[in-house]
Amino acid sequence: MASKRYFGTDGVRGKVGESLIQPDFVMRLAYSAGRVLIHQDTDSIPTVIIGKDTRISGYMLETALVAGLTAAGVHVLQTGPIPTPAIAYLTRALRLNAGVMISASHNVYSDNGIKFFAEGGVKLSDEIEIAIENRMDEPMKMVASNALGRARRIDGAVDRYIEFCKSTFPNSMSLHGIKLVVDCANGAAYRAAPSVFHELGAQVIAIGDHPNGLNINDKTGATHPQTLQAAVLQNEADYGVALDGDGDRLMMVDKNGRLYDGDSLIYVIAKARHLSGSLKGGIVGTVMTNMAMELALHEQGIAFERAKVGDRYVLEKLYAQNWQVGGEASGHIVCLDKHNTGDGIISALQVFAALNDLECDLHDVMQDWQPFPQTMINVPITPQQDWQSVSQSAVAEVEEQLKGDGRVVLRPSGTEPVVRVMVEARQNEKAREYAQKIANAIIQAA
């Protein structure tokens, strides 16, 4: 299969104003996607839904997307600010041909991106992404005036998504009696998230819910959980929920201000479902999932497999295994029986449902295991450097010393000229020592 020039693991993303994230490129991208859609569906005019997060550049990029899609002869529905998983849901619920989300997720406001969903709200296949890229090499020639697509804004999209999220929580349960801080990261979930938890009975204190176009993910949200931890303690809340800028990541905090990442929350969901007999198959993590979680799952009798980093790879393995639950320590959590993509709000509801079934709180469940210490070192490399060969002996030596009580992961960055050396061990000093040993071997061979 040909390599992709523009699409990464999660759409097209970059700094606003540079080659990919500017109006002319986005318009051509949208036009090409529209022509590919029309080629696939010759019986009717395709309709695409567009959502966005709260970045100021979203207005500009939304206009470029609408221009490109309508020039290709595709109808467009616009929702305004709404979480990424809401676009996946609405694409499926409204029986649309595709969905587009304008977001750079957890990145700073000066970045942005374009993420596509295919019919049914699933991620585009590699084949379709390559077809779109190839179409961009051809001239952009708009359809005849009487064949142009139409664009309109739709009302009630956020409300529909709120009701969908609530429907994933058991009817027999409520959040009454729970005081909850919800950090919306000044992002796409600033309206939906507080409403979902409030309507299910929680006393909600919303923070990060005043976006201004420039403050998305700014010292708030899932990538800056210290803000949530402080708010939970200050308000004497029972729990805190932190989402990221587009609403697909989740971190949680207990009443004592302790932080729980994606690994911990996946374990809670998995344990509750396993004990109730409702867990289908096992759990999918990534190469970065903490080894202590893997061992704890095995002690519970739960199968575990690792995928490459990226929620699309987690999804691929879940579908291949016919399993339902998986995710990443970063907070991307997938429960395929509830939604076909990662969703921070729905994941939080699954954690609360699990805690209800287990009849205990997060702190108690997490007494089952404590994460192994991890050390990560970013080692600069050059394009010509054969870092794989020079690191082999050092990695083999470290793995022999770990004797199954830790892991080594070497992963080249997709955005920087570095290789990430990660070592996990039961003792923090061993993780640091072994990571530095491998890093030094790569540096000395440069």
N, C-alpha and C positions, 0 to 999 in steps of 0.2 A: 504494500500500500504506500502511496506517495506521502511524503511528509507534509505537514501543514505549515503554512507561512504566517497565518494570522491568528488562528484559533489556538488557545492554550487548553489546559485541562478543564477550564470553566469559562468558555467564551473568549471574547476579545477584550483585553484590558490594558490600560496604560495611563500615562500622564496626559492630562487634558492639554490639547494644543500641540502635542507631538504627532508623529506620522499616523498612528491608528485612531486616536481619539480626537478627531476634529470633524467638522461638518461634512466636508466633501467625501472623506473616506467612509464615514458612517452612512451617508446617503447612497454611495455605491454599494456598500455592504448590504443595505436594506433592499436596494433594487435587485441585486443578484439573488438574495434570499427569496424575494418575491417571484422572480422568474423561475427559480428552481421549484417553488411551491406550485406555480401554475403548471409547470411541466408534469408534476406528479398528479395533479388533480385537474384534469381537462374537462370534467363534467360541470363544474361550477366555479364561481369566482371565490378564491380563498379569502378567509377573514383571519386577521391576526390581532391579538390583544397586546397592548404595550403598557407596562408599568414602569415605575422609576422609584429610586429612593429620594433622599432630600438634598442631594448635592445641587449646588447652584448651576452646574453645567448640565444638569438633567433637562432643563428647559430647551437649551440649544440642541442637544442630541436627540431629544424627542421629536423636535421639528424636522431634523434631518432624516430620522427614521420614517416619519410620516411621508415626507416628500419622496423618498426612495421607494417605499412600498406602494404608494398610490400611483407613482409613475410606472410601476411594473404591472398595474392593474389589480392590486390587492386592496380589499377593504380593511380598515383599521378601526379598532376600538381603543380608547385611551382611558386609563383609570386614575391617573394622578399617582401620588405617593402611596405605595402599597408594598408589603414584603415580597421577596422573591418567591417563597413557596405559595403565596396567594396567586401569583400569575400561573404557576404550574397547576394549581387547583382550578382556576377559572378557565384555563385552556381546555381542561378535561370536562368540567361541568357545563360549559357553554358549547361544547362540541365544535371547537374552533380548530383551524388548521395548524396554528402555531401560536406561541407566546414569546414575547421579547421583554426582557427586564434590563433597565438601564441602571447599573450599579457596579461599584468596585468593592462591594461587600464590606470587609473590615478595614479597608485602606483609608488613608486620609482624604479629605474633601477634594484635593487637587488631582486625584486620580479618578477615573471612571471606566466603565466597561459596558459591553453589550453581551447579554446572555440569552441564548435561544432555547425554547422548548418546542419539541415536535408535537404532533397531534397526540392527544392523551396526556399531555403535560410531562412527557419524559424528555430526557436530554437528547440532543441531536446525535445521530450516529456519526462515526468518523467519515463514512461515505458521503453523507449529506454535507458535512462541513467542507470536505474537499470539493464537492460539486459546487458549492457556493463560492469558494475561493477561485476555482477555475473559471466560473462565470464572470468574475470580476476582471478577468483579463480581456473580456470582450467589450466593445463600445456600449455605453449606456444609451439606449434608444427608447424613449418612453412610448407607451402604447398610444393609440389614437384617442382623441379627446373623449369620444363616447364610450371608451373602454377603461377610462381612468378609475382607480379605486376611490371610495369615499371614506372620510374620516369623521368620527364623532366621539365625543366624550360620553361615558356611561356613568349613571348614578348608581349608588348602592353597592359598588364592588367591595368596599371594605366591610360593609355590613354582611354581605354574603359570606365573606371569608371568616368573619367573627363567628357566625353561626356554624360554619363548617368546623372550625377549631373546637367549639363547644361540643359538637356532635361526637368527637373522638373521646370524650371523657365519659365514664360510665354514668348512666342515668341514676343509678342507686347511690352515687357519691356526690358530695358537694365540698366546697372549700370554706364553708362557714366556720368561723372561729379562728381562721388563719389570718394573721397580719403579715402582709406581703409587700416588700419593696420591689418594684418592677423598673429596671433600667433599660430604657428603649434606645440608648446610644444616639439620641437625637437623629434617629434614622427612620427607616420606612415603616417600622412597627409602632410609631409613637401614638397612633390612634387605636390600632387593633389590640395590642397587647394588654394595656390596662383594662380595656372593656371586657375582654375574654375572662380575665381572672375576677374582675368585679362581678360580672353577670353570673359567674359560678359560685359566688358567695363570699369571696375573700374581701378583707379590708385592704384596699390597695393604696399604696403611696407610690406615685409615679415620679421618676426622675429621668433626666435625659429625654424629656418629652416636649422640648421647645426648640425644634430645628430652625436654623436661620440660613441654611444653605452652605455654611462654612464650618459648622461645629459637629458634623457627623463623626462619630467615633473619637471625638476630642476629649481625652481624659474621662471617658465614660464608656459603658457597654462591656461586652464580653472580653474585649482585648485590654480593658483597663479595669479589672474587677475591684481594685482598691476603692474606687468610688462607691460601689455597691456595698462592700464590706463596711465602710464607715457609715453609710446610710442605714444599714440594718442595725448596727449597734446604737446609733444615735436615736433611732425610732423605736428601739426595743422590739423589733419585728421578729416573727418566727422564722421567716425565710426571705431570701432575696433571689430574684431571677434577673439575669443580665443577657440581653440579646446583642447581636452586632448590627452594623448599619443596614443590612438588608433582611435581617430577621431570621436567618437560617442557622445561626449558632446559639448555643446555650451554655452558660455557666451558672452555678447556683451557690448560695451562701446560707449557712445555718445561723441560728440565733446567736451563736458565739463568734460569728464573723469568719468561720472556717470556710475556705473555698473548695468547691467540688468541680473538677473538670469533666470533660466528656467521658474519659475512661471510667471515672467513679459513677457517673450517672447511668451509663450503659450497664454497668455491673448491677446497679440497683434494679433497673428494669428487668434484666436477664434473670436475676435471682428470684424476683417475685413471680415472674411468668413460669419459671422452671418449677417452683414449688406448687404452683396452681395447676400445672400440667398444660398450660397454654402456650409455652414456648415452642415454636416450630423450628426444629433443627438446632443450630448453634448460633454463635455470634461471630460477626466479621469485624476485625479491627484493621489496623494498618501496621506497617513496619515500625512505626513510632509508638504503637500502643505499649504501655508499660508491661514489662514481663510479669510483675507481681499480679496484675489483673489476670493475665493468662493462666497463671498457676492457681489463682483463686477460683476461676471459672472451672478449671479441671477438677478441683476439689469438690465443687458442687455437682460434678458429673455433666458439665456443659461443654460441648465441643467449641473449638475456637480456631479461626483461620485468619491469616493476615493478607491484606491487599496492599498495593502501592498507595502512597500518600495521595489523597484526593477523593472527594466524596463520590465522584463518578466511578472510581475503581472499586470502592466499597459496594456501590450499587450493582456493578457488574458481577461481583463475586456473590452477592446475596441472590441475585437472579439465577446465577449458575448453580448454586447450591440449593435453591428453593427454600432459603431461610428468610427471616423477616427483620431481624434486629442487627444493627451494626453502626459503626461510626468512628470518630477520631477524637483524640484527647483535646483537640482545638474546640470541640463543642458541636461539630456536625454530627447529628444523631439521626438515624433513619429507622423508622418503624413502619415497614411496608404494609402492615395491615391497617394503618391509619392514614398514611399519605405516601406518595411515590417519590418523595424527595425529602431532604433534611428540612426540618421546620422547628425553630426554637420554641415557639409557643406550644405546639403539640408535644414536643419532647418533654417540656416542663410538666404538662398535664399527665404524661405517662409516668413521670417520676412520682408525682403526687398520688396517682392511682396505685403505683407499686408500694409506696410507703403505707397507704391505707391497708393494702392486702397484708403487708408484713407486720402491721401494727407496731411500727417503730419509726424513729426519725433517721435522718441521713447519717448522723454521727454513729448511731448504733449499728446500722448496716455496714458502715465502712470500718468497723472493728474487725471484719473478716480479713482485711489485708491493708498493708501500707505500701505506697508506691516505692519501688526501688529508686535510689538516687540516680540521676542522669547527669552526665556532663556532655555538653555540646561545644565543639570547637570548629569554627569556620576557618579552613585553611586555604589561602589564595593559591590558585593554580593558573597555568597558562594553557592555551588551546593545544599546544604541542606536547604538553606534559603527560606522560603515561603514569598517572598516579595509581591506577588500578594495579599495575604490576609491582610497583615499588612498595605498595602497602600490604601486599599479600602475606609476606612472611611475618610482618608486625601484627597483623590481624590474627593470623594462625597462632602466634605465640600468646597473644592476649586471651584468645578463646580457650586455649589449653589451660591458662591460669584461672580463668573464670569457672571452668569445670561445670558448666550448665547453670551457674548461679548468676548469670548476667548475659548481656548481648552486646554485639558490636554492629552498628549500622553505618555504612558509608554511603552518602547520597549527594550527588552533584546538584548544586542549586540550578533552578531553571531560569533565574533572573540575574545571578551574579557569577563572576568567575571564581567561585570557591567550591570546595567539597566540604560537606558537613560531616564531621566525625562525631558520632554519638556512641557513648559507652554507658551501659547500665550495669550496676552491680549492687549487691546487698549493702556494701559499705561505701559511703560517699568518697572517702579518700582513695579507694580502689578505682572508682569510676573516674576520678580526676587523673590519677596516675596513669591508668591505661589509655585514656583518651589522649593525653599529652604524648604518650609513647608513640602512638600511631601517627599523630599530627607531626611529631618531630621526624619520623621516617619519611613522610611525604615532603616536608620542607627541605630536609637535607638532600633529597634526590632531585630537587628542582634544578 
